């Protein structure tokens, strides 16, 4: 008597984790003989048919690498002024939507110009006693911009970022290392 194995579907949090891992995975070097042409088990074949074609996402080799903070020497050179800041963007007074659009446009242009490090000024938010704002309204861009920079949307433009030295704005600004454009082969 053969029992059909019941497959368990991923919960939403497991799916998010799996998709994150799958996006960052890189193929092994060389071919793995026998693996590519091995037949799928009947259950997996049936699920693949039901799911339809897999979405095309590009090759893992073209995916940007992980974000890294600026190294100590570069931070020190930026603070002393011996390393150039190739551009500045001040987001003071903008809404989140405006700031997001302006940041993406700025980083795209900086990358095309060949900029290496840019300064993004978010501001520190209003001081606690300054105005009767809701608690969550203070420093919105200060909290949001690092999340945006770390998101997959900005990964093609950003290779790393770190809080700026106090001479450049301290906690209200970020040094952003711009990812180099790779020339397409072919």
Beta strands, then each sheet from edge to edge (+ up, - down):
strand 1: 88-90
strand 2: 117-121
strand 3: 158-163
strand 4: 173-178
sheet 1: 1+ 2+ 4- 3+
end
